[in-house]
């Protein structure tokens, strides 16, 4: 049955194998991007299907081969025999170990081991110039571009904060029609009843006051 423990160049992987075949996903230890290997069909699974087709040992094919459904993959670095693969035949486990070794040879070329942090990283996370992963030695051009973009965004926000974007006046007062008592609007006549609206201008401060007002709303001067 083998050792029951899959030992590879990295423990950052997921085993997607089922009784029908073998497939593995290896992850970059920096960005966690996954690389999935090609699916390899199980020969013992095919044999199981052949026996079922002949009708031999009807209803007992499962116990004959010892297979169990294993839909989800094994978590990183866990025991291949334990858990979901318990009950598989020795022949299946032998295929499994061989498939895992083949999968490593297939995918290992996509990763490089950083000599400083000892992590296996993908091509995108490897800095050829320094011979280290980007977590230990960020690419200079990338850092410069990111710093420039960050500074530019900060300058834009600062410029927007100091720029006057509204030059009009905000008038909070509302004219009330002296006849109908409703808001009259900003025209020369009441929007509700059409009464002429002649605003009283204060002789002292020049503020416009609604008709019928006795005192200026700005300075309190008595209106004529």
GROMACS elastic network, one bead per residue, 0.5 to 0.9 nm:
[ bonds ]
;  ai    aj funct       b0    kb
    1     4     6  0.70438   500
    1    89     6  0.77670   500
    1    91     6  0.71051   500
    1    92     6  0.82755   500
    1    93     6  0.56907   500
    1    94     6  0.60125   500
    2     5     6  0.80787   500
    2    90     6  0.79408   500
    2    93     6  0.70504   500
    2    94     6  0.65156   500
    2    97     6  0.77197   500
    3     6     6  0.78990   500
    3    81     6  0.87706   500
    4    79     6  0.65106   500
    4    80     6  0.56862   500
    4    81     6  0.50703   500
    4    82     6  0.79518   500
    4    93     6  0.78107   500
    4    97     6  0.84645   500
    5    77     6  0.85248   500
    5    78     6  0.77083   500
    5    79     6  0.51998   500
    5    80     6  0.56203   500
    5    81     6  0.71166   500
    5    97     6  0.87107   500
    6    77     6  0.75934   500
    6    78     6  0.81865   500
    6    79     6  0.70928   500
    6    80     6  0.64525   500
    6    97     6  0.68723   500
    6   100     6  0.74913   500
    6   101     6  0.87522   500
    7    10     6  0.79552   500
    7    11     6  0.75669   500
    7    77     6  0.79524   500
    8    11     6  0.66064   500
    8   100     6  0.83109   500
    8   101     6  0.76920   500
    8   104     6  0.71870   500
    9   104     6  0.75353   500
    9   108     6  0.79323   500
    9   120     6  0.84410   500
   10    13     6  0.71887   500
   10    26     6  0.81374   500
   10    27     6  0.88720   500
   10    77     6  0.85820   500
   10   119     6  0.82453   500
   10   120     6  0.68986   500
   11    14     6  0.86743   500
   11    26     6  0.85403   500
   11    76     6  0.60488   500
   11    78     6  0.87916   500
   12    25     6  0.88232   500
   12    26     6  0.62549   500
   12    27     6  0.56717   500
   12    28     6  0.74615   500
   12    29     6  0.68911   500
   12    32     6  0.87970   500
   12    76     6  0.56208   500
   12    77     6  0.69498   500
   12   120     6  0.85861   500
   13    24     6  0.71116   500
   13    25     6  0.55162   500
   13    27     6  0.56466   500
   13    28     6  0.88754   500
   13    34     6  0.83188   500
   13    74     6  0.86840   500
   13    75     6  0.75926   500
   13    76     6  0.52088   500
   13    77     6  0.70726   500
   14    23     6  0.88534   500
   14    24     6  0.58350   500
   14    25     6  0.51417   500
   14    26     6  0.64656   500
   14    27     6  0.81451   500
   14    73     6  0.59501   500
   14    74     6  0.56064   500
   14    75     6  0.55518   500
   14    76     6  0.53562   500
   14    77     6  0.78777   500
   15    18     6  0.89673   500
   15    22     6  0.80148   500
   15    23     6  0.64874   500
   15    25     6  0.65464   500
   15    26     6  0.87722   500
   15    72     6  0.83006   500
   15    75     6  0.69390   500
   15    76     6  0.76991   500
   15    80     6  0.84896   500
   15   100     6  0.88048   500
   16    21     6  0.89783   500
   16    22     6  0.67816   500
   16    23     6  0.51372   500
   16    24     6  0.53690   500
   16    25     6  0.72496   500
   16    70     6  0.86532   500
   16    71     6  0.76428   500
   16    72     6  0.62319   500
   16    74     6  0.65043   500
   17    20     6  0.77301   500
   17    21     6  0.57974   500
   17    23     6  0.50465   500
   17    24     6  0.69365   500
   17    39     6  0.85537   500
   17    70     6  0.74705   500
   17    71     6  0.78072   500
   17    72     6  0.79629   500
   17    73     6  0.63565   500
   17    74     6  0.80508   500
   17    96     6  0.80698   500
   18    21     6  0.54354   500
   18    22     6  0.63279   500
   18    23     6  0.82302   500
   18    42     6  0.88240   500
   18    68     6  0.85785   500
   18    69     6  0.68947   500
   18    70     6  0.50762   500
   18    71     6  0.60840   500
   18    72     6  0.79826   500
   18    73     6  0.80838   500
   18    85     6  0.83793   500
   19    22     6  0.80044   500
   19    41     6  0.89515   500
   19    42     6  0.71245   500
   19    44     6  0.85366   500
   19    45     6  0.63211   500
   19    67     6  0.63810   500
   19    68     6  0.69237   500
   19    69     6  0.66021   500
   19    70     6  0.67321   500
   19    71     6  0.87557   500
   19    85     6  0.86115   500
   19    88     6  0.79089   500
   19    92     6  0.78122   500
   20    40     6  0.86961   500
   20    41     6  0.60066   500
   20    42     6  0.54245   500
   20    43     6  0.83545   500
   20    44     6  0.83219   500
   20    45     6  0.53740   500
   20    46     6  0.76981   500
   21    39     6  0.67596   500
   21    40     6  0.54093   500
   21    43     6  0.81389   500
   21    45     6  0.75637   500
   21    95     6  0.89281   500
   21    96     6  0.82528   500
   21    99     6  0.89917   500
   22    37     6  0.89867   500
   22    38     6  0.83612   500
   22    39     6  0.56662   500
   22    40     6  0.51119   500
   22    41     6  0.63545   500
   22    42     6  0.70116   500
   22    95     6  0.85556   500
   22    96     6  0.66896   500
   22    99     6  0.64934   500
   22   100     6  0.78708   500
   23    36     6  0.72725   500
   23    37     6  0.58644   500
   23    38     6  0.63067   500
   23    40     6  0.66137   500
   23    41     6  0.89879   500
   23    73     6  0.89533   500
   23    99     6  0.80116   500
   23   100     6  0.80934   500
   23   103     6  0.77496   500
   24    35     6  0.83257   500
   24    36     6  0.57735   500
   24    37     6  0.55138   500
   24    38     6  0.79865   500
   24    39     6  0.81235   500
   24    73     6  0.83127   500
   24   100     6  0.74666   500
   24   103     6  0.69082   500
   24   104     6  0.88241   500
   25    34     6  0.60038   500
   25    35     6  0.53527   500
   25    37     6  0.62392   500
   25   103     6  0.89841   500
   25   107     6  0.89895   500
   26    32     6  0.88982   500
   26    33     6  0.83082   500
   26    34     6  0.54945   500
   26    35     6  0.52456   500
   26    36     6  0.64208   500
   26    37     6  0.81350   500
   26   104     6  0.86304   500
   26   107     6  0.75990   500
   26   108     6  0.88305   500
   27    30     6  0.86321   500
   27    31     6  0.81992   500
   27    32     6  0.51680   500
   27    33     6  0.54167   500
   27    35     6  0.62792   500
   27    36     6  0.87634   500
   27   120     6  0.85269   500
   27   121     6  0.80184   500
   27   122     6  0.81123   500
   28    31     6  0.57650   500
   28    33     6  0.53497   500
   28    34     6  0.65102   500
   28    35     6  0.83440   500
   28   111     6  0.74213   500
   28   119     6  0.83862   500
   28   120     6  0.62565   500
   28   122     6  0.53380   500
   28   125     6  0.81879   500
   29    32     6  0.54668   500
   29    33     6  0.81659   500
   29   119     6  0.60704   500
   29   120     6  0.58529   500
   29   121     6  0.55026   500
   29   122     6  0.80550   500
   30    33     6  0.81486   500
   30   119     6  0.78597   500
   30   120     6  0.80089   500
   30   121     6  0.59943   500
   30   122     6  0.79500   500
   30   125     6  0.67600   500
   30   133     6  0.83045   500
   30   134     6  0.84583   500
   30   135     6  0.73154   500
   31    34     6  0.89383   500
   31   121     6  0.79454   500
   31   122     6  0.81628   500
   31   124     6  0.87074   500
   31   125     6  0.72662   500
   32   121     6  0.86021   500
   32   122     6  0.88586   500
   33   122     6  0.77821   500
   35   107     6  0.73436   500
   35   110     6  0.83087   500
   36    39     6  0.88005   500
   36   107     6  0.80568   500
   37    40     6  0.88918   500
   37   103     6  0.60447   500
   37   104     6  0.85833   500
   37   106     6  0.71078   500
   37   107     6  0.67945   500
   38   103     6  0.77901   500
   38   106     6  0.86501   500
   40    99     6  0.72972   500
   41    44     6  0.89823   500
   41    45     6  0.78648   500
   41    46     6  0.81572   500
   42    45     6  0.52169   500
   42    46     6  0.65865   500
   42    47     6  0.88662   500
   42    92     6  0.74025   500
   42    95     6  0.71281   500
   42    96     6  0.84111   500
   43    46     6  0.51244   500
   43    47     6  0.63237   500
   43    48     6  0.86851   500
   43    92     6  0.82363   500
   43    95     6  0.81236   500
   44    48     6  0.61525   500
   44    49     6  0.86860   500
   44    65     6  0.81580   500
   44    89     6  0.88105   500
   44    91     6  0.70116   500
   44    92     6  0.63580   500
   44    95     6  0.85334   500
   45    49     6  0.63342   500
   45    50     6  0.86979   500
   45    65     6  0.85075   500
   45    67     6  0.85224   500
   45    92     6  0.81872   500
   46    49     6  0.50950   500
   46    50     6  0.62675   500
   46    51     6  0.87758   500
   47    50     6  0.50109   500
   47    51     6  0.63146   500
   47    52     6  0.86613   500
   48    51     6  0.52407   500
   48    52     6  0.63100   500
   48    53     6  0.86957   500
   48    61     6  0.70590   500
   48    62     6  0.83131   500
   48    64     6  0.85612   500
   48    65     6  0.67600   500
   49    52     6  0.50360   500
   49    53     6  0.61591   500
   49    54     6  0.87999   500
   49    61     6  0.87902   500
   50    53     6  0.50268   500
   50    54     6  0.64631   500
   50    55     6  0.87808   500
   51    54     6  0.52425   500
   51    55     6  0.64097   500
   51    56     6  0.58497   500
   51    57     6  0.79627   500
   51    61     6  0.74461   500
   52    55     6  0.50627   500
   52    56     6  0.63145   500
   52    57     6  0.78481   500
   52    58     6  0.72441   500
   52    59     6  0.88038   500
   52    61     6  0.65650   500
   53    56     6  0.78156   500
   54    57     6  0.89760   500
   55    58     6  0.55271   500
   55    59     6  0.87898   500
   56    59     6  0.87518   500
   56    60     6  0.85952   500
   56    61     6  0.78814   500
   57    60     6  0.54196   500
   57    61     6  0.60702   500
   57    64     6  0.80885   500
   58    61     6  0.65122   500
   59    62     6  0.75849   500
   59    63     6  0.87289   500
   60    63     6  0.53287   500
   60    64     6  0.61588   500
   60    65     6  0.88069   500
   61    65     6  0.62994   500
   61    66     6  0.81748   500
   61    67     6  0.88582   500
   62    65     6  0.54751   500
   62    66     6  0.55430   500
   62    67     6  0.57998   500
   62    68     6  0.75985   500
   63    67     6  0.72878   500
   64    67     6  0.83372   500
   65    88     6  0.74961   500
   65    89     6  0.62518   500
   66    87     6  0.54965   500
   66    88     6  0.52193   500
   66    89     6  0.55736   500
   67    70     6  0.89618   500
   67    85     6  0.84750   500
   67    86     6  0.87214   500
   67    87     6  0.62621   500
   67    88     6  0.50149   500
   67    89     6  0.69566   500
   67    92     6  0.87528   500
   68    84     6  0.79169   500
   68    85     6  0.74783   500
   68    86     6  0.80041   500
   68    87     6  0.68008   500
   68    88     6  0.68774   500
   69    84     6  0.79621   500
   69    85     6  0.86777   500
   70    73     6  0.76053   500
   70    84     6  0.57355   500
   70    85     6  0.69966   500
   71    84     6  0.86428   500
   72    84     6  0.84043   500
   73    84     6  0.85460   500
   74    77     6  0.80094   500
   74    78     6  0.66328   500
   74    79     6  0.82203   500
   74    80     6  0.73590   500
   74    83     6  0.85155   500
   74    84     6  0.75585   500
   74    85     6  0.88774   500
   75    78     6  0.58251   500
   75    79     6  0.89072   500
   77    80     6  0.85596   500
   78    81     6  0.89420   500
   78    82     6  0.80622   500
   78    83     6  0.89465   500
   79    82     6  0.53331   500
   79    83     6  0.76460   500
   79    85     6  0.88657   500
   80    83     6  0.75885   500
   80    84     6  0.79673   500
   80    85     6  0.62269   500
   80    86     6  0.82121   500
   80    93     6  0.85524   500
   80    96     6  0.88149   500
   81    84     6  0.75911   500
   81    85     6  0.50828   500
   81    86     6  0.53048   500
   81    87     6  0.81606   500
   81    88     6  0.80298   500
   81    93     6  0.78483   500
   82    85     6  0.59203   500
   82    86     6  0.52679   500
   82    87     6  0.89420   500
   83    86     6  0.56544   500
   84    87     6  0.84713   500
   85    88     6  0.58612   500
   85    93     6  0.85947   500
   86    89     6  0.88778   500
   88    91     6  0.81691   500
   88    92     6  0.61912   500
   88    93     6  0.67928   500
   89    92     6  0.51772   500
   89    93     6  0.64388   500
   89    94     6  0.87125   500
   90    93     6  0.51179   500
   90    94     6  0.61810   500
   90    95     6  0.86706   500
   91    94     6  0.51399   500
   91    95     6  0.63348   500
   91    96     6  0.86153   500
   92    95     6  0.50641   500
   92    96     6  0.60659   500
   92    97     6  0.87723   500
   93    97     6  0.62229   500
   93    98     6  0.85737   500
   94    97     6  0.53612   500
   94    98     6  0.63361   500
   94    99     6  0.85970   500
   95    98     6  0.51555   500
   95    99     6  0.59896   500
   95   100     6  0.85510   500
   96    99     6  0.50725   500
   96   100     6  0.61381   500
   96   101     6  0.87174   500
   97   100     6  0.50894   500
   97   101     6  0.63398   500
   97   102     6  0.86625   500
   98   101     6  0.52302   500
   98   102     6  0.62415   500
   98   103     6  0.86095   500
   99   102     6  0.50123   500
   99   103     6  0.60151   500
   99   104     6  0.86557   500
  100   104     6  0.62793   500
  100   105     6  0.87726   500
  101   104     6  0.52292   500
  101   105     6  0.65090   500
  101   106     6  0.87550   500
  102   105     6  0.52037   500
  102   106     6  0.62528   500
  102   107     6  0.88323   500
  103   107     6  0.61864   500
  103   108     6  0.82721   500
  104   107     6  0.52805   500
  104   108     6  0.54833   500
  104   109     6  0.88220   500
  105   108     6  0.55658   500
  105   109     6  0.75529   500
  106   109     6  0.71459   500
  106   110     6  0.87489   500
  107   110     6  0.57363   500
  107   111     6  0.76133   500
  108   111     6  0.55514   500
  108   112     6  0.80034   500
  109   112     6  0.76057   500
  110   121     6  0.82879   500
  110   122     6  0.58742   500
  110   123     6  0.64360   500
  111   120     6  0.58414   500
  111   121     6  0.52106   500
  111   123     6  0.63665   500
  111   126     6  0.86420   500
  112   119     6  0.81120   500
  112   120     6  0.53454   500
  112   121     6  0.54454   500
  112   122     6  0.64743   500
  112   123     6  0.73641   500
  112   126     6  0.72390   500
  112   133     6  0.84309   500
  113   116     6  0.88204   500
  113   117     6  0.84364   500
  113   118     6  0.57798   500
  113   119     6  0.54706   500
  113   121     6  0.63310   500
  113   122     6  0.89994   500
  113   126     6  0.89618   500
  113   132     6  0.84019   500
  113   133     6  0.81601   500
  114   117     6  0.58033   500
  114   119     6  0.54914   500
  114   120     6  0.63710   500
  114   121     6  0.73339   500
  114   126     6  0.80916   500
  114   131     6  0.75754   500
  114   132     6  0.53150   500
  114   133     6  0.56493   500
  114   136     6  0.86902   500
  115   118     6  0.51822   500
  115   119     6  0.79105   500
  115   131     6  0.81641   500
  115   132     6  0.67609   500
  115   133     6  0.86019   500
  116   119     6  0.81812   500
  116   132     6  0.70345   500
  116   133     6  0.83712   500
  116   136     6  0.75147   500
  117   120     6  0.89211   500
  117   132     6  0.86787   500
  117   133     6  0.82973   500
  117   135     6  0.89751   500
  117   136     6  0.76310   500
  119   133     6  0.83425   500
  120   133     6  0.87428   500
  121   124     6  0.79873   500
  121   125     6  0.58658   500
  121   126     6  0.65318   500
  121   133     6  0.69636   500
  122   125     6  0.54154   500
  122   126     6  0.64827   500
  122   133     6  0.89599   500
  123   126     6  0.52448   500
  123   127     6  0.83115   500
  124   127     6  0.81555   500
  124   134     6  0.85971   500
  125   133     6  0.57591   500
  125   134     6  0.53876   500
  125   135     6  0.77027   500
  126   130     6  0.89152   500
  126   131     6  0.75472   500
  126   132     6  0.63155   500
  126   134     6  0.56342   500
  126   135     6  0.87013   500
  126   137     6  0.88712   500
  127   130     6  0.57320   500
  127   131     6  0.58066   500
  127   132     6  0.55438   500
  127   133     6  0.54285   500
  127   134     6  0.55794   500
  127   137     6  0.69502   500
  127   138     6  0.72089   500
  127   139     6  0.64600   500
  128   131     6  0.50791   500
  128   132     6  0.71487   500
  128   133     6  0.83917   500
  129   132     6  0.81058   500
  129   139     6  0.81250   500
  130   133     6  0.82040   500
  130   134     6  0.89603   500
  130   137     6  0.66988   500
  130   138     6  0.88562   500
  130   139     6  0.85145   500
  131   137     6  0.83674   500
  132   135     6  0.81045   500
  132   136     6  0.63162   500
  132   137     6  0.59100   500
  132   138     6  0.86927   500
  133   136     6  0.55757   500
  133   137     6  0.60327   500
  133   138     6  0.75499   500
  134   139     6  0.64714   500
  135   138     6  0.60142   500
  137   140     6  0.85674   500
  138   141     6  0.87991   500
  138   142     6  0.75534   500
  138   143     6  0.69446   500
  139   142     6  0.53296   500
  139   143     6  0.62758   500
  139   144     6  0.86943   500
  140   143     6  0.51742   500
  140   144     6  0.60835   500
  140   145     6  0.85676   500
  141   144     6  0.51543   500
  141   145     6  0.61356   500
  141   146     6  0.85639   500
  142   145     6  0.52000   500
  142   146     6  0.61272   500
  142   147     6  0.85739   500
  143   146     6  0.50793   500
  143   147     6  0.60181   500
  143   148     6  0.85280   500
  144   147     6  0.51185   500
  144   148     6  0.61084   500
  144   149     6  0.85886   500
  145   148     6  0.51714   500
  145   149     6  0.61906   500
  145   150     6  0.86218   500
  146   149     6  0.51612   500
  146   150     6  0.61571   500
  146   151     6  0.86394   500
  147   150     6  0.50909   500
  147   151     6  0.61347   500
  147   152     6  0.85387   500
  148   151     6  0.51307   500
  148   152     6  0.60529   500
  148   153     6  0.86035   500
  149   152     6  0.50725   500
  149   153     6  0.62027   500
  149   154     6  0.86591   500
  150   153     6  0.52190   500
  150   154     6  0.63019   500
  150   155     6  0.87360   500
  151   154     6  0.50415   500
  151   155     6  0.61600   500
  151   156     6  0.86238   500
  152   155     6  0.50696   500
  152   156     6  0.61907   500
  152   157     6  0.87013   500
  153   156     6  0.51281   500
  153   157     6  0.63219   500
  153   158     6  0.86822   500
  154   157     6  0.51982   500
  154   158     6  0.61846   500
  154   159     6  0.86222   500
  155   158     6  0.50364   500
  155   159     6  0.60374   500
  155   160     6  0.84975   500
  156   159     6  0.51383   500
  156   160     6  0.61031   500
  156   161     6  0.85746   500
  157   160     6  0.51300   500
  157   161     6  0.61499   500
  157   162     6  0.87975   500
  158   161     6  0.51312   500
  158   162     6  0.64506   500
  158   163     6  0.88090   500
  159   162     6  0.52913   500
  159   163     6  0.62149   500
  160   163     6  0.52196   500
  160   164     6  0.82356   500
  160   165     6  0.86975   500
  161   164     6  0.81380   500
  164   167     6  0.71706   500
  166   169     6  0.86215   500
  171   174     6  0.80736   500
  174   183     6  0.68341   500
  174   184     6  0.79254   500
  174   185     6  0.74766   500
  174   186     6  0.83642   500
  174   210     6  0.85914   500
  175   182     6  0.85483   500
  175   183     6  0.58907   500
  175   184     6  0.56195   500
  175   185     6  0.64998   500
  175   186     6  0.74284   500
  175   197     6  0.89848   500
  175   199     6  0.89840   500
  175   209     6  0.79988   500
  175   210     6  0.56579   500
  175   211     6  0.85576   500
  176   179     6  0.87123   500
  176   180     6  0.83261   500
  176   181     6  0.57441   500
  176   182     6  0.55379   500
  176   184     6  0.53328   500
  176   185     6  0.80642   500
  176   190     6  0.84789   500
  176   210     6  0.67975   500
  176   211     6  0.84314   500
  177   180     6  0.57185   500
  177   182     6  0.55638   500
  177   183     6  0.61139   500
  177   184     6  0.51499   500
  177   185     6  0.87861   500
  177   189     6  0.88556   500
  177   190     6  0.62017   500
  177   191     6  0.87938   500
  177   192     6  0.83962   500
  177   193     6  0.84293   500
  177   195     6  0.74829   500
  177   196     6  0.89042   500
  177   197     6  0.74761   500
  177   210     6  0.78022   500
  177   211     6  0.77307   500
  178   181     6  0.55962   500
  178   182     6  0.82057   500
  178   184     6  0.89621   500
  178   195     6  0.84600   500
  178   197     6  0.86059   500
  178   210     6  0.80041   500
  178   211     6  0.65316   500
  178   212     6  0.63739   500
  178   213     6  0.89417   500
  179   182     6  0.83188   500
  179   193     6  0.80616   500
  179   195     6  0.71322   500
  180   183     6  0.87726   500
  180   184     6  0.89366   500
  180   190     6  0.87740   500
  180   192     6  0.76271   500
  180   193     6  0.67876   500
  180   195     6  0.85605   500
  181   184     6  0.82645   500
  182   190     6  0.84090   500
  182   191     6  0.86269   500
  182   192     6  0.69412   500
  182   193     6  0.87889   500
  183   190     6  0.77048   500
  183   191     6  0.75963   500
  183   192     6  0.76876   500
  184   187     6  0.77298   500
  184   188     6  0.89192   500
  184   189     6  0.72063   500
  184   191     6  0.51498   500
  184   192     6  0.65587   500
  184   193     6  0.84426   500
  184   194     6  0.86502   500
  184   195     6  0.87983   500
  184   197     6  0.81749   500
  185   188     6  0.85308   500
  185   189     6  0.80388   500
  185   190     6  0.64954   500
  185   191     6  0.59601   500
  185   192     6  0.87582   500
  186   189     6  0.81974   500
  186   190     6  0.83581   500
  186   191     6  0.86190   500
  187   190     6  0.71164   500
  187   191     6  0.77985   500
  187   197     6  0.77547   500
  188   194     6  0.89084   500
  188   195     6  0.85778   500
  188   196     6  0.59946   500
  188   197     6  0.51024   500
  188   198     6  0.69240   500
  188   199     6  0.87231   500
  189   192     6  0.87200   500
  189   193     6  0.81361   500
  189   194     6  0.51325   500
  189   195     6  0.53687   500
  189   197     6  0.51128   500
  189   198     6  0.84031   500
  190   193     6  0.56124   500
  190   195     6  0.51302   500
  190   196     6  0.64212   500
  190   197     6  0.65350   500
  191   194     6  0.59289   500
  191   195     6  0.82847   500
  192   195     6  0.82869   500
  194   197     6  0.86593   500
  197   210     6  0.76944   500
  197   211     6  0.65871   500
  198   210     6  0.75542   500
  198   211     6  0.60315   500
  199   208     6  0.57909   500
  199   209     6  0.54093   500
  199   210     6  0.50661   500
  199   211     6  0.52145   500
  199   212     6  0.87198   500
  200   207     6  0.81675   500
  200   208     6  0.56439   500
  200   210     6  0.62228   500
  200   211     6  0.58765   500
  200   212     6  0.80993   500
  200   213     6  0.76467   500
  200   216     6  0.85711   500
  200   223     6  0.73934   500
  200   224     6  0.82869   500
  201   204     6  0.87716   500
  201   205     6  0.84472   500
  201   206     6  0.55932   500
  201   207     6  0.56249   500
  201   209     6  0.61282   500
  201   210     6  0.89028   500
  201   216     6  0.83223   500
  201   223     6  0.80300   500
  202   205     6  0.57536   500
  202   207     6  0.53161   500
  202   208     6  0.64838   500
  202   209     6  0.73548   500
  202   215     6  0.85355   500
  202   216     6  0.61707   500
  202   218     6  0.87652   500
  202   219     6  0.85857   500
  202   221     6  0.72141   500
  202   222     6  0.82089   500
  202   223     6  0.64078   500
  202   224     6  0.85798   500
  203   206     6  0.57366   500
  203   207     6  0.82565   500
  203   221     6  0.81371   500
  203   223     6  0.77473   500
  203   224     6  0.87992   500
  204   207     6  0.82742   500
  204   219     6  0.79288   500
  204   221     6  0.70365   500
  205   216     6  0.86313   500
  205   218     6  0.75807   500
  205   219     6  0.68427   500
  205   221     6  0.85508   500
  207   216     6  0.72807   500
  207   217     6  0.78104   500
  207   218     6  0.66232   500
  207   219     6  0.84760   500
  208   216     6  0.80791   500
  208   217     6  0.85498   500
  208   218     6  0.89494   500
  209   212     6  0.85014   500
  209   213     6  0.65677   500
  209   215     6  0.84087   500
  209   216     6  0.63811   500
  209   217     6  0.67697   500
  209   218     6  0.87640   500
  210   213     6  0.58484   500
  211   214     6  0.87565   500
  213   216     6  0.72723   500
  213   217     6  0.84873   500
  213   222     6  0.89989   500
  213   223     6  0.73460   500
  214   221     6  0.86540   500
  214   222     6  0.60247   500
  214   223     6  0.54646   500
  214   224     6  0.77075   500
  215   218     6  0.87935   500
  215   219     6  0.82801   500
  215   220     6  0.53246   500
  215   221     6  0.54569   500
  215   223     6  0.52219   500
  215   224     6  0.87202   500
  216   219     6  0.57071   500
  216   221     6  0.52068   500
  216   222     6  0.63255   500
  216   223     6  0.64114   500
  217   220     6  0.58531   500
  217   221     6  0.82517   500
  218   221     6  0.82675   500
  220   223     6  0.87093   500
